[in-house]
């Protein structure tokens, strides 16, 4: 995701909450810190788990289809 776009989205949320008050440096730092934490969480993802789940699910699905067809033919 585009970090600049994400920052502006969060900035708009904070400004909407605060009204027309300008942001102080602490709030700006908080926004940047939340983006850094989000990047750290993204690095912890394990896409191979999702791939494994998809493969196992596909095997189960097609084995049920084959079993059902063989059941109808017998």
C-alpha positions in Angstrom: 0.0 0.0 0.0 1.1 3.5 -0.7 2.5 4.9 2.6 1.7 8.5 1.6 -1.9 7.7 0.8 -2.3 5.8 4.0 -0.8 8.7 6.0 -3.2 11.2 4.3 -6.1 8.9 5.1 -5.2 8.8 8.8 -4.5 12.5 8.8 -8.0 13.2 7.5 -9.5 11.0 10.2 -7.6 12.8 12.9 -8.5 16.2 11.5 -12.2 15.2 11.2 -12.1 14.2 14.9 -10.3 17.3 16.1 -12.1 19.8 13.8 -10.1 22.8 12.5 -7.4 22.6 15.2 -3.9 22.2 13.7 -2.1 19.0 14.6 0.8 19.2 17.0 4.1 17.4 16.6 3.1 14.6 19.0 0.0 13.7 16.9 2.1 13.7 13.6 4.6 11.4 15.2 1.8 9.1 16.4 0.6 8.8 12.8 4.0 7.9 11.5 4.5 5.4 14.3 1.2 3.7 13.4 2.4 3.3 9.8 5.7 1.8 11.0 3.8 -0.7 13.2 1.6 -1.6 10.2 4.7 -2.3 8.1 6.2 -4.5 10.8 3.0 -6.6 10.9 3.1 -7.0 7.2 6.6 -8.4 7.4 5.4 -11.1 9.9 2.9 -12.6 7.5 3.4 -16.1 6.2 1.9 -16.5 2.8 2.9 -20.2 2.6 0.2 -21.0 5.2 -2.5 -19.5 2.9 -1.1 -21.5 0.0 -1.2 -24.7 2.0 -4.8 -24.1 3.1 -5.8 -23.5 -0.5 -4.1 -26.6 -1.7 -5.6 -28.8 1.0 -9.1 -27.3 0.5 -8.9 -27.9 -3.3 -7.9 -31.5 -2.8 -10.8 -32.1 -0.3 -13.3 -30.3 -2.6 -12.3 -32.3 -5.7 -12.2 -35.6 -3.8 -15.7 -35.0 -2.6 -16.8 -34.3 -6.2 -15.2 -37.5 -7.5 -16.7 -39.5 -4.6 -20.1 -38.1 -5.4 -19.9 -38.9 -9.1 -18.6 -42.4 -8.5 -21.5 -42.9 -6.0 -24.0 -41.8 -8.6 -22.5 -44.1 -11.3 -22.5 -47.2 -9.1 
